Amino acid sequence: MTDGGGGSDGLLVATIVGLVLISGVLALAETAFVRLSRVRVLALEDEGRPGAARLARLLETPEKTLNAVLLLVLVTQLTAATLVGVLVDGRLGPFGVVAGLAIEVTFFFVAAEVIPKTFAVQHTDAVALRLSRLLAVLTGFLPLRALSQALISLANVILPGKGLREGPFITREELRVMADVAADEEEIERDERRLIHSIFEFRDLV
């Protein structure tokens, strides 16, 4: 009985680790993809970088890719968290639930969020190009795409009003903030930031 229990625990641990690794790879792909701009991808394509053309096609409808990736991230993390709860249940005494929750939060936050996303921020181009095929496969996987679209449609039904037919949009203030952040990170020049702000200011002039 002991050997059977140990083997079952080992299988649970291996499954949890595998799910965390998958979640980490998806977090890498998500962060790198979000940070890419069409201008940067077109520059990479001009350089002849493998995967750049694929990324350019995905960025034509980025919401399809992000919906698929985020849904898989949620599924993997919830499944792994459930398995951690099963693993620690009854093994850590009266504080098993609290200890299990602390393990889940710490492990998933560090291993599946902080580390991969920090790496993706530091090596955006390389990560996006390397994972471009994975992103394309997930985007084109019909069952996943249909499920994510169905859940989005459900959310639009639940939300007050008619929902959003095309998806969420960016407001003028959000664009201003994005320009400020890009200038602070030296992604664009200060003159370019002023130009972006002036576009909205010109709209308010008589």
C-alpha positions as CSV (number, residue, x, y, z in Angstrom):
1,M,0.0,0.0,0.0
2,T,2.8,2.4,0.8
3,D,4.5,1.8,-2.5
4,G,1.3,2.4,-4.3
5,G,0.8,5.6,-2.4
6,G,4.3,6.7,-3.1
7,G,3.9,5.9,-6.8
8,S,0.6,7.9,-6.9
9,D,2.3,10.9,-5.2
10,G,5.2,10.7,-7.6
11,L,2.8,10.8,-10.6
12,L,1.0,13.7,-9.1
13,V,4.2,15.7,-8.6
14,A,5.4,14.9,-12.1
15,T,2.0,16.0,-13.5
16,I,2.1,19.2,-11.5
17,V,5.7,20.0,-12.6
18,G,4.7,19.3,-16.3
19,L,1.7,21.6,-16.0
20,V,3.8,24.4,-14.5
21,L,6.4,24.1,-17.2
22,I,3.6,24.3,-19.9
23,S,2.2,27.3,-18.1
24,G,5.6,28.9,-18.0
25,V,6.1,28.4,-21.7
26,L,2.7,29.9,-22.4
27,A,3.5,32.9,-20.1
28,L,6.8,33.4,-22.1
29,A,4.8,33.3,-25.4
30,E,2.1,35.6,-24.1
31,T,4.4,38.3,-22.7
32,A,6.7,38.3,-25.8
33,F,3.7,38.5,-28.2
34,V,2.1,41.3,-26.3
35,R,5.3,43.4,-26.2
36,L,5.8,43.1,-30.0
37,S,4.8,45.8,-32.3
38,R,3.9,45.4,-36.0
39,V,6.7,47.8,-36.9
40,R,9.3,45.7,-35.0
41,V,8.0,42.5,-36.6
42,L,8.2,44.0,-40.1
43,A,11.8,45.0,-39.4
44,L,12.6,41.5,-38.2
45,E,10.9,40.2,-41.4
46,D,13.1,42.5,-43.5
47,E,16.1,41.0,-41.8
48,G,15.0,37.6,-42.8
49,R,14.6,36.3,-39.3
50,P,12.8,32.8,-39.2
51,G,9.3,33.1,-37.7
52,A,9.0,36.9,-38.3
53,A,6.5,36.4,-41.2
54,R,4.4,34.1,-39.1
55,L,4.4,36.7,-36.3
56,A,3.3,39.4,-38.7
57,R,0.3,37.3,-39.8
58,L,-0.6,36.7,-36.2
59,L,-0.4,40.4,-35.3
60,E,-3.1,41.1,-37.9
61,T,-5.6,39.7,-35.5
62,P,-3.7,39.5,-32.1
63,E,-6.9,38.9,-30.1
64,K,-7.3,35.5,-31.6
65,T,-3.8,34.4,-30.4
66,L,-4.1,36.0,-27.0
67,N,-7.5,34.5,-26.3
68,A,-6.2,31.0,-27.0
69,V,-3.0,31.4,-25.0
70,L,-4.8,33.0,-22.0
71,L,-7.4,30.2,-21.9
72,L,-4.7,27.5,-21.9
73,V,-2.8,29.4,-19.1
74,L,-5.9,29.4,-17.0
75,V,-6.7,25.8,-17.6
76,T,-3.1,24.6,-16.8
77,Q,-2.8,26.7,-13.7
78,L,-6.2,25.7,-12.3
79,T,-5.5,22.0,-13.0
80,A,-2.1,22.2,-11.4
81,A,-3.5,24.0,-8.3
82,T,-6.2,21.4,-7.9
83,L,-3.6,18.6,-8.0
84,V,-1.4,20.4,-5.4
85,G,-4.5,20.5,-3.2
86,V,-5.0,16.8,-3.7
87,L,-1.4,16.1,-2.9
88,V,-1.2,18.1,0.4
89,D,-4.7,17.2,1.6
90,G,-4.4,15.4,4.9
91,R,-0.6,15.3,4.8
92,L,0.2,18.6,6.5
93,G,-2.0,18.4,9.6
94,P,-4.6,21.0,10.7
95,F,-2.9,23.7,8.7
96,G,-2.8,21.7,5.5
97,V,-5.2,24.0,3.6
98,V,-3.3,27.1,4.5
99,A,0.1,25.5,3.8
100,G,-1.2,24.1,0.5
101,L,-2.4,27.5,-0.6
102,A,0.9,29.1,0.4
103,I,2.8,26.5,-1.6
104,E,0.5,27.0,-4.6
105,V,0.8,30.8,-4.6
106,T,4.6,30.9,-4.1
107,F,5.3,28.1,-6.6
108,F,3.0,29.3,-9.4
109,F,3.8,33.0,-9.0
110,V,7.6,32.4,-9.1
111,A,7.9,29.5,-11.5
112,A,5.0,30.1,-13.9
113,E,4.7,33.9,-13.8
114,V,7.7,35.9,-12.6
115,I,10.6,33.9,-14.1
116,P,9.2,33.3,-17.6
117,K,7.7,36.8,-18.0
118,T,10.8,38.5,-16.8
119,F,12.9,36.5,-19.3
120,A,10.4,37.3,-22.1
121,V,10.7,41.1,-21.3
122,Q,14.5,40.8,-21.4
123,H,14.5,38.8,-24.7
124,T,11.3,39.7,-26.4
125,D,12.4,39.2,-30.0
126,A,14.2,35.9,-29.5
127,V,11.4,34.4,-27.4
128,A,8.7,35.6,-29.9
129,L,10.5,34.2,-32.9
130,R,11.3,30.9,-31.2
131,L,7.7,30.4,-30.1
132,S,6.0,31.8,-33.2
133,R,5.2,28.3,-34.5
134,L,3.6,27.3,-31.1
135,L,1.5,30.6,-31.2
136,A,0.4,29.8,-34.8
137,V,-0.6,26.2,-33.9
138,L,-2.6,27.4,-30.9
139,T,-4.3,30.2,-32.9
140,G,-5.3,27.8,-35.7
141,F,-6.4,25.0,-33.4
142,L,-10.2,25.0,-34.1
143,P,-11.6,23.5,-30.9
144,L,-9.5,25.9,-28.7
145,R,-10.5,28.9,-30.9
146,A,-14.1,27.9,-30.8
147,L,-14.1,27.5,-27.0
148,S,-12.4,30.8,-26.4
149,Q,-14.8,32.6,-28.7
150,A,-17.8,30.9,-27.1
151,L,-16.6,32.1,-23.6
152,I,-16.1,35.6,-24.9
153,S,-19.6,35.6,-26.4
154,L,-21.0,34.4,-23.0
155,A,-19.2,37.3,-21.3
156,N,-20.7,39.7,-23.8
157,V,-24.1,38.4,-23.0
158,I,-23.6,38.7,-19.3
159,L,-22.2,42.2,-19.4
160,P,-24.7,45.1,-19.5
161,G,-25.6,46.3,-22.9
162,K,-24.8,44.6,-26.2
163,G,-21.2,43.7,-25.4
164,L,-18.4,44.2,-27.9
165,R,-18.7,42.7,-31.3
166,E,-15.0,43.1,-32.2
167,G,-13.5,42.9,-28.8
168,P,-12.1,45.5,-26.2
169,F,-10.8,48.7,-27.5
170,I,-8.1,51.1,-26.3
171,T,-9.1,54.6,-25.1
172,R,-7.3,57.9,-25.9
173,E,-6.0,58.1,-22.3
174,E,-4.6,54.6,-22.5
175,L,-2.8,55.5,-25.8
176,R,-1.4,58.6,-24.1
177,V,-0.1,56.5,-21.2
178,M,1.4,53.9,-23.6
179,A,3.2,56.7,-25.4
180,D,4.6,58.0,-22.1
181,V,5.8,54.5,-21.0
182,A,7.4,53.9,-24.4
183,A,9.2,57.1,-24.2
184,D,10.4,56.5,-20.6
185,E,11.7,53.1,-21.7
186,E,13.4,54.7,-24.8
187,E,11.3,52.6,-27.2
188,I,10.3,55.9,-28.9
189,E,11.8,59.3,-29.0
190,R,10.5,62.2,-26.9
191,D,9.5,64.1,-30.1
192,E,7.4,61.1,-31.1
193,R,5.6,61.0,-27.8
194,R,4.8,64.7,-28.2
195,L,3.5,64.0,-31.7
196,I,1.2,61.3,-30.4
197,H,-0.2,63.6,-27.7
198,S,-0.6,66.4,-30.2
199,I,-2.8,64.2,-32.4
200,F,-5.4,64.0,-29.7
201,E,-5.0,67.7,-28.7
202,F,-5.5,68.7,-32.4
203,R,-8.8,66.9,-32.3
204,D,-10.1,69.2,-29.6
205,L,-9.1,72.4,-31.4
206,V,-11.7,74.6,-33.3
